[in-house]
Amino acid sequence: MPAPDIVAAYRHRVFGLAMRLLGDREDAADVTQDVLVRLWQRGGAVPPEQQTAWVLTVTRNACLDVLRKRQTRETYTSPAHDAAEATSMTHGPDVLAEASDFRARIERALAGLSEPYRSIVLLREVEDHTYEDIATAVGLPLNTVKVYLHRGRQRLRDALRHRLPAEDLDLV
């Protein structure tokens, strides 16, 4: 696959993962640009069957670097979401406000997970990657990824129990 096709194939995945890990559009755009430049430069050097795992690994590592730099400068705060994202013609303001609050609680709980639990849960539950790709991306054996995913889900559930009303826990 020529380099422009590779970049086009992965740009949305890279940005989506970076946005979820970093919670900041500008940082996610910077990471996306860096990862796509690396991908462009490597082009055919990465075998096609390993490209997804390679992209996930490079994206995650770049995001972790940004988070480390951010921690030395400031404490992490959860980003505000655009009101446009929550706008819908089929729901009233009360439903939208409740959905927005629910989403914010889940994002805070995810942000509270330590690594590698956070990355593994995001890669599996949000990005829907295979266990094999996740294992390669985080540099852990497959069985360890499965164990960490289970523990990450448990920790997320526990964190949400403190943040969500009892009736919303059935959704988790």
C-alpha positions as a LaTeX table, in Angstrom:
\begin{tabular}{lrrr}
\hline
Residue & $x$ (\AA) & $y$ (\AA) & $z$ (\AA) \\
\hline
Met1 & 0.00 & 0.00 & 0.00 \\
Pro2 & 1.51 & 3.40 & $-0.95$ \\
Ala3 & 2.21 & 5.80 & 1.90 \\
Pro4 & $-0.75$ & 8.20 & 1.23 \\
Asp5 & $-3.16$ & 5.25 & 1.38 \\
Ile6 & $-1.66$ & 4.04 & 4.65 \\
Val7 & $-2.01$ & 7.49 & 6.19 \\
Ala8 & $-5.61$ & 7.82 & 4.99 \\
Ala9 & $-6.44$ & 4.38 & 6.37 \\
Tyr10 & $-5.19$ & 5.16 & 9.88 \\
Arg11 & $-5.69$ & 8.89 & 10.45 \\
His12 & $-9.11$ & 8.58 & 12.10 \\
Arg13 & $-8.04$ & 5.68 & 14.30 \\
Val14 & $-4.94$ & 7.52 & 15.44 \\
Phe15 & $-6.80$ & 10.72 & 16.21 \\
Gly16 & $-9.64$ & 8.88 & 17.98 \\
Leu17 & $-7.28$ & 6.94 & 20.23 \\
Ala18 & $-5.15$ & 10.02 & 20.94 \\
Met19 & $-8.24$ & 12.06 & 21.76 \\
Arg20 & $-9.51$ & 9.42 & 24.17 \\
Leu21 & $-6.16$ & 9.00 & 25.89 \\
Leu22 & $-5.30$ & 12.70 & 26.06 \\
Gly23 & $-8.69$ & 14.40 & 26.29 \\
Asp24 & $-7.36$ & 17.45 & 24.44 \\
Arg25 & $-7.96$ & 18.19 & 20.75 \\
Glu26 & $-4.75$ & 20.10 & 20.17 \\
Asp27 & $-2.55$ & 17.48 & 21.81 \\
Ala28 & $-4.40$ & 14.72 & 19.95 \\
Ala29 & $-3.89$ & 16.55 & 16.65 \\
Asp30 & $-0.17$ & 16.94 & 17.38 \\
Val31 & 0.20 & 13.26 & 18.26 \\
Thr32 & $-1.77$ & 12.29 & 15.16 \\
Gln33 & 0.49 & 14.36 & 12.95 \\
Asp34 & 3.63 & 12.87 & 14.53 \\
Val35 & 2.37 & 9.30 & 14.22 \\
Leu36 & 1.23 & 9.75 & 10.63 \\
Val37 & 4.58 & 11.27 & 9.66 \\
Arg38 & 6.34 & 8.25 & 11.18 \\
Leu39 & 3.93 & 5.95 & 9.36 \\
Trp40 & 4.52 & 7.79 & 6.09 \\
Gln41 & 8.28 & 7.57 & 6.52 \\
Arg42 & 8.17 & 3.86 & 7.33 \\
Gly43 & 5.62 & 3.15 & 4.57 \\
Gly44 & 6.41 & $-0.33$ & 3.36 \\
Ala45 & 8.86 & $-1.15$ & 6.17 \\
Val46 & 6.03 & $-2.33$ & 8.41 \\
Pro47 & 4.44 & $-5.55$ & 7.12 \\
Pro48 & 0.73 & $-5.09$ & 6.36 \\
Glu49 & $-0.36$ & $-7.68$ & 8.95 \\
Gln50 & 1.52 & $-5.73$ & 11.66 \\
Gln51 & 0.50 & $-2.19$ & 10.68 \\
Thr52 & $-2.48$ & $-1.87$ & 13.00 \\
Ala53 & $-0.51$ & $-3.05$ & 16.02 \\
Trp54 & 2.43 & $-0.80$ & 15.04 \\
Val55 & 0.15 & 2.25 & 14.71 \\
Leu56 & $-1.51$ & 1.51 & 18.07 \\
Thr57 & 1.85 & 1.09 & 19.77 \\
Val58 & 3.31 & 4.30 & 18.37 \\
Thr59 & 0.11 & 6.26 & 19.12 \\
Arg60 & $-0.13$ & 5.00 & 22.70 \\
Asn61 & 3.54 & 5.67 & 23.38 \\
Ala62 & 3.30 & 9.19 & 21.93 \\
Cys63 & 0.23 & 9.86 & 24.11 \\
Leu64 & 1.98 & 8.56 & 27.22 \\
Asp65 & 4.89 & 10.92 & 26.46 \\
Val66 & 2.48 & 13.86 & 26.22 \\
Leu67 & 0.79 & 12.84 & 29.49 \\
Arg68 & 4.15 & 12.62 & 31.26 \\
Lys69 & 5.10 & 16.09 & 30.04 \\
Arg70 & 1.69 & 17.40 & 31.04 \\
Gln71 & 2.03 & 16.00 & 34.57 \\
Thr72 & 5.24 & 17.91 & 35.10 \\
Arg73 & 3.57 & 21.17 & 34.01 \\
Glu74 & 0.08 & 20.91 & 35.46 \\
Thr75 & $-2.42$ & 18.57 & 37.01 \\
Tyr76 & $-4.74$ & 16.77 & 34.64 \\
Thr77 & $-8.23$ & 18.21 & 34.30 \\
Ser78 & $-11.03$ & 16.65 & 32.31 \\
Pro79 & $-11.80$ & 18.58 & 29.11 \\
Ala80 & $-15.09$ & 20.32 & 28.46 \\
His81 & $-17.04$ & 18.88 & 25.56 \\
Asp82 & $-18.46$ & 20.93 & 22.72 \\
Ala83 & $-22.14$ & 21.55 & 23.14 \\
Ala84 & $-22.53$ & 20.74 & 19.47 \\
Glu85 & $-21.55$ & 17.12 & 20.15 \\
Ala86 & $-24.46$ & 16.70 & 22.54 \\
Thr87 & $-27.06$ & 18.46 & 20.41 \\
Ser88 & $-29.78$ & 16.27 & 18.99 \\
Met89 & $-33.12$ & 17.06 & 17.40 \\
Thr90 & $-34.80$ & 13.97 & 18.88 \\
His91 & $-34.13$ & 14.62 & 22.58 \\
Gly92 & $-35.02$ & 17.46 & 24.86 \\
Pro93 & $-32.56$ & 19.46 & 26.95 \\
Asp94 & $-33.18$ & 17.35 & 30.04 \\
Val95 & $-32.24$ & 14.11 & 28.26 \\
Leu96 & $-29.20$ & 15.76 & 26.68 \\
Ala97 & $-28.05$ & 17.13 & 30.04 \\
Glu98 & $-28.43$ & 13.73 & 31.67 \\
Ala99 & $-26.55$ & 12.00 & 28.83 \\
Ser100 & $-23.81$ & 14.61 & 29.00 \\
Asp101 & $-23.49$ & 14.13 & 32.77 \\
Phe102 & $-23.40$ & 10.34 & 32.35 \\
Arg103 & $-20.68$ & 10.62 & 29.71 \\
Ala104 & $-18.64$ & 12.99 & 31.87 \\
Arg105 & $-18.80$ & 10.57 & 34.80 \\
Ile106 & $-17.61$ & 7.68 & 32.63 \\
Glu107 & $-14.78$ & 9.78 & 31.22 \\
Arg108 & $-13.67$ & 10.82 & 34.71 \\
Ala109 & $-13.74$ & 7.19 & 35.82 \\
Leu110 & $-11.69$ & 6.19 & 32.76 \\
Ala111 & $-9.23$ & 9.00 & 33.38 \\
Gly112 & $-8.83$ & 7.70 & 36.93 \\
Leu113 & $-7.64$ & 4.29 & 35.77 \\
Ser114 & $-3.90$ & 3.80 & 35.93 \\
Glu115 & $-1.83$ & 2.49 & 33.03 \\
Pro116 & $-1.93$ & $-0.01$ & 31.43 \\
Tyr117 & $-5.56$ & $-0.60$ & 32.50 \\
Arg118 & $-6.77$ & 2.63 & 30.92 \\
Ser119 & $-5.13$ & 1.96 & 27.55 \\
Ile120 & $-6.29$ & $-1.64$ & 27.46 \\
Val121 & $-9.90$ & $-0.79$ & 28.33 \\
Leu122 & $-9.97$ & 2.04 & 25.77 \\
Leu123 & $-8.40$ & $-0.07$ & 23.04 \\
Arg124 & $-10.83$ & $-2.94$ & 23.59 \\
Glu125 & $-14.09$ & $-1.33$ & 24.68 \\
Val126 & $-13.96$ & 1.97 & 22.82 \\
Glu127 & $-11.71$ & 1.29 & 19.84 \\
Asp128 & $-12.79$ & $-2.38$ & 19.50 \\
His129 & $-9.31$ & $-3.74$ & 18.72 \\
Thr130 & $-8.42$ & $-7.41$ & 18.91 \\
Tyr131 & $-6.68$ & $-8.80$ & 21.97 \\
Glu132 & $-3.66$ & $-9.62$ & 19.81 \\
Asp133 & $-3.33$ & $-6.03$ & 18.54 \\
Ile134 & $-3.71$ & $-4.71$ & 22.08 \\
Ala135 & $-1.05$ & $-7.11$ & 23.38 \\
Thr136 & 1.37 & $-5.89$ & 20.72 \\
Ala137 & 0.48 & $-2.23$ & 21.31 \\
Val138 & 1.05 & $-2.33$ & 25.05 \\
Gly139 & 3.92 & $-4.80$ & 24.91 \\
Leu140 & 2.33 & $-7.42$ & 27.15 \\
Pro141 & 1.56 & $-11.13$ & 26.67 \\
Leu142 & $-1.94$ & $-11.95$ & 25.43 \\
Asn143 & $-3.06$ & $-13.59$ & 28.68 \\
Thr144 & $-1.80$ & $-10.62$ & 30.69 \\
Val145 & $-3.86$ & $-8.29$ & 28.48 \\
Lys146 & $-6.96$ & $-10.40$ & 29.17 \\
Val147 & $-6.31$ & $-10.30$ & 32.93 \\
Tyr148 & $-5.65$ & $-6.54$ & 32.88 \\
Leu149 & $-8.79$ & $-5.96$ & 30.81 \\
His150 & $-10.84$ & $-7.85$ & 33.38 \\
Arg151 & $-9.24$ & $-5.91$ & 36.24 \\
Gly152 & $-9.62$ & $-2.62$ & 34.36 \\
Arg153 & $-13.32$ & $-3.28$ & 33.83 \\
Gln154 & $-13.67$ & $-4.10$ & 37.55 \\
Arg155 & $-11.90$ & $-0.90$ & 38.56 \\
Leu156 & $-14.04$ & 1.10 & 36.16 \\
Arg157 & $-17.19$ & $-0.49$ & 37.58 \\
Asp158 & $-16.04$ & 0.24 & 41.14 \\
Ala159 & $-15.25$ & 3.86 & 40.28 \\
Leu160 & $-18.63$ & 4.30 & 38.62 \\
Arg161 & $-20.47$ & 2.85 & 41.61 \\
His162 & $-19.36$ & 5.90 & 43.58 \\
Arg163 & $-20.26$ & 8.31 & 40.78 \\
Leu164 & $-23.52$ & 6.98 & 39.33 \\
Pro165 & $-27.01$ & 6.66 & 40.74 \\
Ala166 & $-28.02$ & 3.03 & 41.40 \\
Glu167 & $-30.39$ & 2.86 & 38.39 \\
Asp168 & $-27.58$ & 3.80 & 35.99 \\
Leu169 & $-25.33$ & 0.98 & 37.21 \\
Asp170 & $-27.32$ & $-1.51$ & 35.17 \\
Leu171 & $-25.93$ & 0.18 & 32.06 \\
Val172 & $-22.33$ & $-0.43$ & 33.12 \\
\hline
\end{tabular}
